[in-house]
Structures are given as structure tokens and as C-alpha cells.
């Protein structure tokens, strides 16, 4: 196989800003949620952030995960759409510099971006202008590359426009025909609320492993407790992870179900925590690690990410995560 994981989603330039809580209240923003915004709202927020230090990175949930897989030594590829602009060129450059092969289509209008507002409690509030991302179509997906991959990874964000849905569906059908494993992240509670019926159908028909935080899992399954949510998810998919923030995570695959204890960490910024957890789990699933090892790898990866500002780690990540990677226990 040429790739361990082929990812499909939204290439977005991340604009990361630390703000006080009252900034959210003044600008009618709901903490810890992702909102889709138009170009005017995007410009409005940037205007009111004038004077705040802003960090930039090649982002998007799926890209964060694929870059994490590359840092762990896995082979990953990514498809999406950016604009014919400097941000699009910079995005592709940074992605490939991080070890991910780009199959991004650079023929869209304006490269999308996400304004990520981080409050003192480490919560992140995301405001996404999709831009060229929403111009992705089924014809943009390199199905030959997907067929040369062990696993397809998608996120729920792809269901926010018709063209993206068509692209995701083409990839899912191809994966099903070729016997390629499929993993999916539910992405965000608002995203689940928008597409609940579609997500239940997709999980049942195509997905082998699903990632959700507790709020997303409860929203999708219509229950009020984690145990029942996990039973519903495993019935649809066979494999699932429900992250519980500082309380750890539940993971299941087949007949195995585990609770993962939290790794004590002083949180600075939770941006990218779920993406890092998914990177560890997907690397484990695609490289033969046990469910426990994959879950612990994801947990340790996420704990290191939230101890700093920004969605990703720098330097020798394999060395940093060696306590799990080199642990011989199953």
C-alpha cells in the first residue's frame, strides 16, 4: 500500500488568537463551538481582533490528524480545495513540509480560513469561512490514490455543502468497493445537529471506526449517557472512540471495550486535541497496534498538544511519545 491513511476534508488556514472571555460575549459567540461564517463576518471579526497577536498554520481538522500521523512515521495523503492565492500556495507548502503528500486542487476562488479564539480556560471557539473548500466536487478526488491506501479518513464538516457531500460519497463508495477501512470524525456538536440523519446512515453503511467527543455522541444518538451512546455507535460501526476531555476516553472495537484514564496535563489551548487523539488512534489502527496502545498513544499525543498554544507539536514527536510507542505491553 502506498499510504496508510488518505484524508479528505477542508484545507483551512488557521488564525489562532488568545482573547478574554468578554470578547466572546461582545461579539455574540458561543464558547467552544464551531460556526460557519461568511466573508463579511470573517472580515468583521478580523477587524475587531486588530492588535491581538495572531498565529497562523495550515489547518483543518483532518489535516491536523494527517500531519500527526506523518510525525508518528505513518504515510498520509490529503485532498481538498484551495484558492489560486498566496494562502493556497502556503498551505500546500506547509502540508508537504510536514510530511503529508498533497493532492489538493489549487483551482478554487479564495482559500478558506478559521479564526480560532482561545479563552483563558483553554476553550476554543472556531469561526470558519470555507471559501474554496466548498467548491470541492467528486471529480476532484483522486480515486486511484485512495485505492492505494489502507484507510480513508473523513470528517463531518464535509456535509455542509452539496459538492463536498458528493466528493465524500464518491470516496466512501470507492472505499467500500475496494475493502478499504473507513474512519470518520463527527467534528462538532453543531455539525451533528445539522446532519444527524445523514450521519447515522453514513455510519451504518460505510464507517468502520468513528470519533466523537461526549457532546457529539449524545447529540447523534439522542441519549443522555455515555454508555448508551457507545452502544449505539458500536452497533453502527463496530469501532468507536468517545473522548471525555479531562476525564479520559472510552474506545471500542469488535468485542473489546476499554476506558482510558486521563493523562494529567495543565491545559493551555485545547485546539487540535481531538485531532491529535485521532492521529494516535489511526496510526495504531493502520499499523497493527492493540486497541489499548492506539488509545493510549492518542491520549498522550492529545495531552502534549493541549499543553501548548496551537494544534500541533514540533520537533521529534516519536521520541516525545516513546513511552507508549515503545511499550511492549498489548
C-alpha angles and dihedrals in degrees: 000000000000095000136026094206131017112196130200123190147089121329102211132172106233118223105194118196132173110219138169119256093252090063088069093049093048092053100040096249125154112225120245096009136109119235127190109227136183127239093266093054089046090054091046093055093046090052091054091046092059107132096027116112109250126200119202131206141159099265148159121134097262094046091052089055095046091049088051091052089052090051088054091054098262126134114242139173131193137204130190139112132271133175131263091258143099092270091055092050091047091049094055091044093052093044094053091042086058092057100260118126110233123225090164116145107231097195103093131110112254123357110247125238141190124220104212113197114199117197126201091265088062093249115141126215114197128206112187128195103189098198111163092002090079090057092068113122137184090260090062094063113096097221092182089062091048090051088056092056134090095218142018118216122194136162134219091248088082091073095068095089133034096237092052090049089053091050092049092047092051089052093046093050092048091049090050093049092048097044092244116158115246127210125183137187118212086217105200140000091243089051090052091049091052095049107023098135093044092050093051090052093047094049092049096046106035118005126096098178129021131195121208139153117231095264092050092047093050092046093052098044097040094230133119101223135063097229094059091044091054092049090053093048094048090049090057100038112014090227132056145156124205113190118208102192111228089002096067127240145279119228131183139179125171109323094342122097124174140180114219115209115228119257107232109247137157102234117224100164126359093200108129097009094123091043091053091048089052090049091056093045095046092047088052094047093048097044102045102258118151119260089253094051093046091049094047090047090053092046094050092045091052092047091055092047096052092050089072140040114269137038100271144047126241130214128019101354094172090058091047091052095040093113087073102026093053096040108115094202116108 
